[in-house]
């Protein structure tokens, strides 16, 4: 996978994961600033994704997008997620 696509995937996964976490746990957890959280999660996904295939990354991103969509349907909407 090209480096640009790999890093973009990690950033997108970090954004998705952060938004999912904030929506699911907003009432029971205190979160760091979005900037700190995204930076940490971006580096985490860079590390986690190193050995994953392109197909596996696409599947995991699809699952995260689906999860966020379900939260939207349940009325747990916050800000728009996007890069």
FENVEN-V390628 format. One record per pair of residues at least 12 apart in sequence whose ideal C-beta (glycine too) atoms are under 8 Angstrom apart, sorted by the first residue. I is the first residue (numbers start at 1). GAP is how many residues later the second one is. Records with the same first field share a line. If there is no record, write none. Layout:
I = GAP + GAP
This chain:
1 = 53 + 56
6 = 40 + 43
7 = 39
8 = 75
9 = 36 + 40 + 48 + 52
10 = 32 + 35 + 36 + 39
11 = 27 + 31 + 34 + 72
12 = 49 + 71
13 = 28 + 32 + 36 + 44 + 47 + 48 + 51
14 = 24 + 27 + 28 + 30 + 31
15 = 23 + 66 + 67 + 68
16 = 45 + 48 + 49 + 52 + 65
17 = 24 + 28 + 47
18 = 16 + 19 + 20 + 23
19 = 49 + 59 + 60 + 62
20 = 44 + 47 + 48 + 51
22 = 56
23 = 45 + 48 + 53 + 54 + 55
24 = 47 + 52
26 = 52
68 = 13
